[in-house]
Amino acid sequence: MGGKQDQDEEAYGKPAKYDPSFRGPIRNRSCTDIICCVLFFVFILGYIAVGILAWVYGDPKQVLYPRNSTGAYCGVGENKEKPYLLYFNIFSCVLNTNIIAIAQNGLTCPTSQVCVSSCPKAPWTVEPKQFSQTVEQVFYAADRKFCLPGVPGNMQVLQSLQQELCPSFLLPSTPALGRCFPWTNSTVPELPGISNTSISQSISGLLDSLNARDISVKIFEDFAQSWYWILVALGVALVLSLLFILLLRLVAGPLVFVLIIGVLSVLAYGIYHCWEEYRVLRDKGASISQLGFTTNLSAYRNVQETWLAALIILAVLEGVLLLMLIFLRQRICIAIALLKEASRAVGYMMSTMFYPLVTFAFLLVCIAYWAIIALFLATSGQPQYVFWAPNSSLPGCEKVPMNTSCDPTALLVNSSCPGLMCVFQGYQSTGLAQRSLFNLQIYAVLGLFWTINWVLALGQCVLAGAFASFYWAFHKPRDIPTFPLGSAFLRTLRYHTGSLAFGALILTLVQIARVILEYIDHKLRGAQNPLTRCILCCFKCCLWCLEKFIKFLNRNAYIMIAIYGKNFCVSAKNAFMLLMRNIVRVVVLDKVTDLLLFFGKLLVVGGVGVLSFFFFTGRIPRLGKNFENPQLNYYWLPIMVCILGAYLIASGFFSVFGMCVDTLFLCFLEDLERNDGSADRPYYMSKSLLKILGKKNKGTPGDKKRKK
């Protein structure tokens, strides 16, 4: 036995040795991973340069404002009083379901487009008897200002329609994304060559893909009526999360055992239910030999072998769980004691519970900066105009070079092609930013992932430093530093920016690889065979597992960095070896903590969701006049916002608690290896942990150490 233990220690490193000078997080430390720190700062400077380049070449007005046929913006400059875009024949549009692409490039429509001050309110079409009249009589005099700018009033209506200078029909429309889209419930006029059915289907398709204005208004009204009640619900979620963590000091043990008993009870009921189903089908003689092989999986519910297999699986799980409870009861007690100790640490350092707000602010800055860069880069480039005509096969259009560049400001003189115009086509790929647009976007995406992972790593390392100072204090709370969170924050930024960047870069490369694989899978989805799908699925599964492992390793490496101040590789190695020397304790603590935090999230989110449902649906009577539920168009909207907000709040609080548990656990394992409970080498753990382990400290080690 002794030889095997020595071999295990040799395989996973030697236990930590006693160090009389060690008293918690090292104060005298030096900068770590300087090369990666310099690389990170150079990358950030390049990220800033990309932002400046995007700001110089980009034009977000291309997203905020639509363009007419000549490329002029609606709602800007000379069209300031005309914010909406009207399509002469919207049924010729090829709808792109990507909203961002619609906003940036518009609908691909081979039809004239004009900026208007308001969308048409009533259906109208040009009658045959009006063809001989002038544009002034039919359009201008009737206040139908929907023709292209500069169309003379004495032009015949028929000529203006042939050249698509004026619309041949109008439909009642509503503005959406700055464009006039027809109503679905409007009376459609009779249009030559177009059936009413196709018109209705086209209108429905357009408005099904875009959010109509009335829905947006109703949603805005609901938020205006219920925003303060949503804040109240989020406040309730905050209080419930905080109370749950603080009460773990008192109820962690009973709560864990109740959850374990609940799991055992569920498995026991499953065994009973499977037995009853198996017994009934066995008496009926329903066997799988009678059913045979079928692709209808629901048919297997009616054969006895299915329930017998389920019965065996559940019985095995129940037996394994019972054996684990019997043989791992001491380790479960250690996990419960660490949960209590974590709640105690949070109670002494309440500022740590609100640190996720700092992380959230940093993440918001990272995401907003990337979104602005992506927007400006996507809208960089000069507009390109080409010749276009409604019907290029008409006489006189043969010699016109269609789809070639033209100048929209130059007048088309003596053009023999009816309706020839210089229309906006897209944006040229000229200039430094445009030639490298794809590379700059990739750089920005890499910057987004790297900065986000660095911010998350910063939060984990700062919290680990604060909670480690709690564990390695002799007398709690007397020996805890005055500002543990602030000291850990400044210490991490000053000495370990490079180490955090190193760990964040490793995780970023794996995440980028996953994104590329997902993109390849999406592009090849229609052409791949089953073997290709299987290979891609295996690669994605492997990358997912690798990402989870790196997150786990990074998290523990940051804890070791916060305590000892060593570089990332050494810290990751020491953390991994320490965990492998105590792998059973790691698994037990991890599962118990996951079970408890899952129950906590379920309690907070479920409680807030049920409370908001009963309130916003008016099912709580006698609340008084000041607590009446608001009248809403969509009562489910504030309920979903409350549930999502409660989940985010609970996740933020419980992430701090989880980091506290992991930090205290590593400190506990180091404490067991470093010390033996003697007066010279006392344990730093709490009395409850000493009692569970059957150990005790001799004398008053804290006072003795201070005498030295």
Rosetta blueprint (number, residue, H / E / L):
1 M L
2 G H
3 G H
4 K H
5 Q H
6 D H
7 Q H
8 D H
9 E H
10 E H
11 A H
12 Y L
13 G L
14 K L
15 P L
16 A L
17 K L
18 Y L
19 D L
20 P L
21 S L
22 F L
23 R L
24 G L
25 P L
26 I L
27 R L
28 N L
29 R L
30 S L
31 C L
32 T L
33 D L
34 I H
35 I H
36 C H
37 C H
38 V H
39 L H
40 F H
41 F H
42 V H
43 F H
44 I H
45 L H
46 G H
47 Y H
48 I H
49 A H
50 V H
51 G H
52 I H
53 L H
54 A H
55 W H
56 V H
57 Y H
58 G L
59 D L
60 P L
61 K H
62 Q H
63 V H
64 L H
65 Y L
66 P L
67 R E
68 N L
69 S L
70 T L
71 G L
72 A L
73 Y E
74 C L
75 G L
76 V L
77 G H
78 E H
79 N H
80 K L
81 E L
82 K L
83 P L
84 Y E
85 L E
86 L E
87 Y E
88 F L
89 N L
90 I H
91 F H
92 S H
93 C L
94 V E
95 L L
96 N L
97 T L
98 N L
99 I H
100 I H
101 A H
102 I H
103 A H
104 Q H
105 N H
106 G L
107 L L
108 T E
109 C L
110 P L
111 T L
112 S L
113 Q E
114 V E
115 C E
116 V E
117 S L
118 S L
119 C L
120 P L
121 K L
122 A L
123 P L
124 W E
125 T E
126 V L
127 E L
128 P H
129 K H
130 Q H
131 F L
132 S L
133 Q L
134 T E
135 V H
136 E H
137 Q H
138 V H
139 F H
140 Y H
141 A L
142 A L
143 D L
144 R L
145 K L
146 F L
147 C L
148 L L
149 P L
150 G L
151 V L
152 P L
153 G L
154 N L
155 M L
156 Q E
157 V H
158 L H
159 Q H
160 S H
161 L H
162 Q H
163 Q L
164 E L
165 L L
166 C L
167 P L
168 S L
169 F E
170 L E
171 L L
172 P L
173 S E
174 T E
175 P E
176 A E
177 L L
178 G L
179 R E
180 C E
181 F E
182 P E
183 W L
184 T L
185 N L
186 S L
187 T L
188 V L
189 P L
190 E L
191 L E
192 P L
193 G L
194 I E
195 S L
196 N H
197 T H
198 S H
199 I H
200 S H
201 Q H
202 S H
203 I H
204 S H
205 G H
206 L H
207 L H
208 D H
209 S H
210 L L
211 N L
212 A L
213 R H
214 D H
215 I H
216 S H
217 V H
218 K H
219 I H
220 F H
221 E H
222 D H
223 F H
224 A H
225 Q H
226 S H
227 W H
228 Y H
229 W H
230 I H
231 L H
232 V H
233 A H
234 L H
235 G H
236 V H
237 A H
238 L H
239 V H
240 L H
241 S H
242 L H
243 L H
244 F H
245 I H
246 L H
247 L H
248 L H
249 R H
250 L H
251 V H
252 A H
253 G H
254 P H
255 L H
256 V H
257 F H
258 V H
259 L H
260 I H
261 I H
262 G H
263 V H
264 L H
265 S H
266 V H
267 L H
268 A H
269 Y H
270 G H
271 I H
272 Y H
273 H H
274 C H
275 W H
276 E H
277 E H
278 Y H
279 R H
280 V H
281 L H
282 R H
283 D H
284 K H
285 G L
286 A L
287 S L
288 I H
289 S H
290 Q H
291 L H
292 G L
293 F L
294 T L
295 T L
296 N L
297 L H
298 S H
299 A H
300 Y H
301 R H
302 N H
303 V L
304 Q H
305 E H
306 T H
307 W H
308 L H
309 A H
310 A H
311 L H
312 I H
313 I H
314 L H
315 A H
316 V H
317 L H
318 E H
319 G H
320 V H
321 L H
322 L H
323 L H
324 M H
325 L H
326 I H
327 F H
328 L L
329 R H
330 Q H
331 R H
332 I H
333 C H
334 I H
335 A H
336 I H
337 A H
338 L H
339 L H
340 K H
341 E H
342 A H
343 S H
344 R H
345 A H
346 V H
347 G H
348 Y H
349 M L
350 M H
351 S H
352 T H
353 M H
354 F H
355 Y H
356 P H
357 L H
358 V H
359 T H
360 F H
361 A H
362 F H
363 L H
364 L H
365 V H
366 C H
367 I H
368 A H
369 Y H
370 W H
371 A H
372 I H
373 I H
374 A H
375 L H
376 F H
377 L H
378 A H
379 T L
380 S L
381 G L
382 Q L
383 P E
384 Q E
385 Y E
386 V E
387 F E
388 W E
389 A L
390 P L
391 N L
392 S L
393 S L
394 L L
395 P L
396 G L
397 C L
398 E L
399 K L
400 V L
401 P L
402 M L
403 N L
404 T L
405 S E
406 C L
407 D L
408 P L
409 T L
410 A L
411 L L
412 L L
413 V L
414 N L
415 S L
416 S L
417 C L
418 P L
419 G L
420 L L
421 M E
422 C E
423 V E
424 F E
425 Q E
426 G E
427 Y E
428 Q L
429 S L
430 T L
431 G L
432 L H
433 A H
434 Q H
435 R H
436 S L
437 L H
438 F H
439 N H
440 L H
441 Q H
442 I H
443 Y H
444 A H
445 V H
446 L H
447 G H
448 L H
449 F H
450 W H
451 T H
452 I H
453 N H
454 W H
455 V H
456 L H
457 A H
458 L H
459 G H
460 Q H
461 C H
462 V H
463 L H
464 A H
465 G H
466 A H
467 F H
468 A H
469 S H
470 F H
471 Y H
472 W L
473 A L
474 F L
475 H L
476 K L
477 P L
478 R L
479 D L
480 I L
481 P L
482 T L
483 F L
484 P H
485 L H
486 G H
487 S H
488 A H
489 F H
490 L H
491 R H
492 T H
493 L H
494 R H
495 Y H
496 H L
497 T H
498 G H
499 S H
500 L H
501 A H
502 F H
503 G H
504 A H
505 L H
506 I H
507 L H
508 T H
509 L H
510 V H
511 Q H
512 I H
513 A H
514 R H
515 V H
516 I H
517 L H
518 E H
519 Y H
520 I H
521 D H
522 H H
523 K H
524 L L
525 R L
526 G L
527 A L
528 Q L
529 N L
530 P H
531 L H
532 T H
533 R H
534 C H
535 I H
536 L H
537 C H
538 C H
539 F H
540 K H
541 C H
542 C H
543 L H
544 W H
545 C H
546 L H
547 E H
548 K H
549 F H
550 I H
551 K H
552 F H
553 L H
554 N H
555 R H
556 N H
557 A H
558 Y H
559 I H
560 M H
561 I H
562 A H
563 I H
564 Y H
565 G L
566 K L
567 N L
568 F H
569 C H
570 V H
571 S H
572 A H
573 K H
574 N H
575 A H
576 F H
577 M H
578 L H
579 L H
580 M H
581 R L
582 N L
583 I H
584 V H
585 R H
586 V H
587 V H
588 V H
589 L H
590 D H
591 K H
592 V H
593 T H
594 D H
595 L H
596 L H
597 L H
598 F H
599 F H
600 G H
601 K H
602 L H
603 L H
604 V H
605 V H
606 G H
607 G H
608 V H
609 G H
610 V H
611 L H
612 S H
613 F H
614 F H
615 F H
616 F H
617 T L
618 G L
619 R L
620 I L
621 P L
622 R L
623 L L
624 G L
625 K H
626 N H
627 F H
628 E L
629 N L
630 P L
631 Q L
632 L L
633 N L
634 Y L
635 Y L
636 W H
637 L H
638 P H
639 I H
640 M H
641 V H
642 C H
643 I H
644 L H
645 G H
646 A H
647 Y H
648 L H
649 I H
650 A H
651 S H
652 G H
653 F H
654 F H
655 S H
656 V H
657 F H
658 G H
659 M H
660 C H
661 V H
662 D H
663 T H
664 L H
665 F H
666 L H
667 C H
668 F H
669 L H
670 E H
671 D H
672 L H
673 E H
674 R H
675 N L
676 D L
677 G L
678 S L
679 A L
680 D L
681 R L
682 P L
683 Y L
684 Y L
685 M L
686 S L
687 K H
688 S H
689 L H
690 L H
691 K H
692 I H
693 L H
694 G L
695 K L
696 K L
697 N L
698 K L
699 G L
700 T L
701 P H
702 G H
703 D H
704 K H
705 K H
706 R H
707 K H
708 K L
